[in-house]
Amino acid sequence: MPTDNTPSSPAVTERASYQAVLDSLRTEEKAHTRSAYGRPTAQWPRLHAGRSDDIDA
């Protein structure tokens, strides 16, 4: 067992590569919160409730 307080994960040595990983995770997260048509999924319950004022007629 290690006796010092070294982290178990490797240290981040290059900020740009670390930021690229964070950005890719955010992109994946945003993709899960959108419907197939690019609308936020939170709108669909409102649209199904009959208040569809933002649907193109």
MOKA-V311601 format. One line per field, one symbol per residue. phi: phi as a letter, one per 30 degrees, with the letter a starting at -180 (. if undefined). A space follows every 10 residues. Layout:
BEGIN
phi = ???
END
This chain:
BEGIN
phi = .dcdcdddcd ddcbdddddd dddddddddd ddccddcidd dddddddddj ccdcddc
END
